[in-house]
Amino acid sequence: MNTKRILPAVAVLGLIIAAPQAFAQVGVYAGFFGGYSSQKPSLPDASTIFTTNTTFCYGLRAGIRVLMVEVEGVYMQASHNIDWGSGLLPDWDGKQVDYNYIGVNLKYVFSLAILHPYLTAGYGYYSADIWNIDEASDGGYNFGAGLEVTLGKRFGVVVEGKYHHVSLDISSLLLGLGNFTITGGVNIYLF
């Protein structure tokens, strides 16, 4: 037999067999989440010490999954109160920081039956508004890990931990906003 003809025939046969299974692993979903947001703000002046309280965060997500890769659009919102320690700008003490994120995440999923652990990384548009002081927005990144447990074909329960980072120009100061979130939520698969 001629191996030059057999190898391409085997490759085509493999694609024909694998294609329906690949398309069966395509999913479009929408979901919501809520959880815990812990912010670690910083200013370039090392003598300025302040923190923000931990708070509830919530948001929406929608995405598409093809095999082991997901692309997901996310909106998240949290409001933190500033607890001033020492240093400049004492008029920020007690002010509320509204913190928002809208962006795109890429996920790599390791499927194990109904358990779907994943790694995620993304980039998006972050905004912060310190009430009666100033507001700003800029691009920033995030990364994390999570686990989705699918319950049937249309429903998934998701737990995720993620670190967000962005630096914003608030009142002519470069405010670094490191933010860690732990969230839980639900995904509903549309198809």
C-alpha positions as CSV (number, residue, x, y, z in Angstrom):
1,M,0.0,0.0,0.0
2,N,1.1,3.5,-0.7
3,T,1.6,5.4,2.6
4,K,1.4,8.8,0.8
5,R,-2.4,8.1,0.2
6,I,-3.1,6.4,3.5
7,L,-1.8,9.2,5.9
8,P,-4.0,11.9,4.3
9,A,-7.0,9.6,4.2
10,V,-6.5,8.8,7.9
11,A,-6.2,12.5,8.7
12,V,-9.4,13.4,6.8
13,L,-11.2,10.5,8.5
14,G,-10.0,11.8,11.9
15,L,-11.3,15.3,11.2
16,I,-14.7,13.9,10.1
17,I,-15.0,11.9,13.3
18,A,-13.8,14.7,15.6
19,A,-15.7,17.7,14.0
20,P,-19.1,16.8,15.4
21,Q,-17.6,16.3,18.9
22,A,-15.8,19.7,18.7
23,F,-19.0,21.5,17.7
24,A,-20.8,19.7,20.5
25,Q,-18.4,21.5,22.9
26,V,-19.4,25.0,21.8
27,G,-21.4,26.9,24.3
28,V,-22.8,30.4,24.6
29,Y,-23.7,31.6,28.1
30,A,-24.8,34.5,30.2
31,G,-24.5,34.8,34.0
32,F,-24.2,36.9,37.1
33,F,-22.0,36.9,40.2
34,G,-21.5,38.4,43.6
35,G,-18.8,38.2,46.1
36,Y,-16.0,39.8,48.2
37,S,-13.8,42.7,47.0
38,S,-10.6,43.7,48.8
39,Q,-8.8,46.7,47.5
40,K,-5.1,47.7,48.2
41,P,-4.8,51.3,47.0
42,S,-1.4,53.0,46.8
43,L,0.1,56.5,46.1
44,P,3.6,57.3,44.9
45,D,4.3,59.1,48.2
46,A,5.5,56.3,50.5
47,S,4.6,58.4,53.6
48,T,0.9,58.3,52.7
49,I,-0.8,55.3,54.3
50,F,-4.4,54.4,53.7
51,T,-6.6,51.5,53.0
52,T,-10.2,50.8,51.9
53,N,-12.7,48.5,53.5
54,T,-13.6,45.2,52.0
55,T,-17.0,45.2,50.4
56,F,-19.5,43.3,48.3
57,C,-19.0,43.3,44.5
58,Y,-21.4,42.1,41.8
59,G,-21.6,41.9,38.1
60,L,-22.6,40.3,34.8
61,R,-20.8,38.1,32.3
62,A,-21.4,36.6,28.9
63,G,-19.2,34.4,26.8
64,I,-18.6,31.8,24.2
65,R,-16.7,28.5,24.8
66,V,-15.1,26.5,22.1
67,L,-13.5,23.3,23.3
68,M,-11.1,24.4,26.1
69,V,-11.0,28.1,25.4
70,E,-13.5,30.7,26.5
71,V,-13.8,34.4,25.6
72,E,-15.9,36.3,28.2
73,G,-17.2,39.9,28.5
74,V,-17.5,41.0,32.1
75,Y,-18.9,44.0,34.0
76,M,-18.1,44.3,37.8
77,Q,-18.9,47.0,40.3
78,A,-17.8,47.6,43.9
79,S,-17.9,50.5,46.3
80,H,-15.2,50.9,49.0
81,N,-14.8,53.4,51.8
82,I,-11.4,55.0,52.3
83,D,-9.8,54.6,55.8
84,W,-7.1,57.2,56.1
85,G,-4.0,56.2,58.0
86,S,-1.5,59.1,57.8
87,G,0.1,61.4,55.3
88,L,-1.2,63.9,52.8
89,L,-4.8,64.5,51.6
90,P,-6.8,63.9,54.8
91,D,-9.9,65.1,53.0
92,W,-10.2,61.6,51.4
93,D,-10.9,60.0,54.8
94,G,-14.3,58.3,54.8
95,K,-15.0,59.0,51.1
96,Q,-16.5,56.3,49.0
97,V,-14.7,54.9,46.0
98,D,-17.0,53.6,43.3
99,Y,-14.9,51.1,41.3
100,N,-16.1,49.6,38.0
101,Y,-14.6,47.2,35.4
102,I,-15.8,46.4,31.9
103,G,-13.6,44.2,29.8
104,V,-12.7,40.9,28.1
105,N,-11.2,37.8,29.7
106,L,-9.7,34.8,28.0
107,K,-10.1,31.5,29.9
108,Y,-8.3,28.1,29.4
109,V,-10.5,25.3,30.8
110,F,-9.4,21.9,32.0
111,S,-12.5,19.8,31.8
112,L,-12.9,16.9,34.2
113,A,-16.5,15.4,33.8
114,I,-18.7,18.0,35.5
115,L,-15.8,19.9,37.0
116,H,-14.2,22.6,34.9
117,P,-11.2,24.3,36.6
118,Y,-9.8,27.2,34.6
119,L,-7.2,29.9,34.4
120,T,-8.2,33.4,33.3
121,A,-6.5,36.6,32.2
122,G,-8.0,39.8,30.8
123,Y,-7.8,43.4,29.9
124,G,-10.4,46.1,30.3
125,Y,-11.5,49.6,31.2
126,Y,-11.4,50.4,34.9
127,S,-12.9,53.5,36.5
128,A,-12.9,54.9,40.0
129,D,-14.8,57.8,41.4
130,I,-13.9,59.2,44.8
131,W,-17.1,61.0,45.8
132,N,-16.7,64.8,45.7
133,I,-13.0,64.6,44.9
134,D,-12.3,63.3,41.4
135,E,-12.9,60.4,39.0
136,A,-10.7,58.7,36.4
137,S,-10.6,55.7,34.1
138,D,-7.9,53.8,32.2
139,G,-7.0,50.3,30.9
140,G,-5.8,47.6,33.3
141,Y,-5.3,43.9,33.5
142,N,-6.5,41.0,35.6
143,F,-5.7,37.3,36.1
144,G,-7.0,34.5,38.2
145,A,-8.4,31.0,38.5
146,G,-11.8,29.4,39.0
147,L,-14.0,26.4,38.9
148,E,-17.3,25.8,37.2
149,V,-19.5,22.9,38.1
150,T,-22.0,22.1,35.4
151,L,-25.4,20.8,36.5
152,G,-27.0,19.5,33.3
153,K,-26.5,21.0,29.9
154,R,-27.8,24.5,30.6
155,F,-26.7,25.4,34.1
156,G,-23.3,26.0,35.8
157,V,-22.2,27.2,39.2
158,V,-19.0,29.2,39.2
159,V,-16.4,30.2,41.9
160,E,-13.5,32.5,40.9
161,G,-10.6,34.3,42.5
162,K,-9.1,37.2,40.5
163,Y,-6.5,40.0,40.9
164,H,-7.2,43.3,39.2
165,H,-4.6,46.0,38.7
166,V,-4.9,49.5,37.3
167,S,-3.3,52.9,38.0
168,L,-5.5,56.0,37.7
169,D,-4.8,59.7,37.8
170,I,-7.0,61.0,40.6
171,S,-6.5,64.7,41.5
172,S,-3.2,64.7,39.7
173,L,-2.0,61.8,41.8
174,L,-1.2,58.3,40.3
175,L,-3.5,56.1,42.4
176,G,-2.7,52.4,42.1
177,L,-5.7,50.2,42.6
178,G,-4.8,46.5,43.3
179,N,-8.0,44.6,43.9
180,F,-8.6,41.0,44.8
181,T,-12.0,39.5,44.3
182,I,-13.6,36.2,45.3
183,T,-16.9,35.6,43.6
184,G,-19.6,33.0,43.2
185,G,-22.2,33.0,40.5
186,V,-24.3,31.2,37.9
187,N,-23.9,30.7,34.2
188,I,-26.9,29.8,32.0
189,Y,-26.0,28.2,28.7
190,L,-28.2,29.4,25.9
191,F,-26.9,26.7,23.5
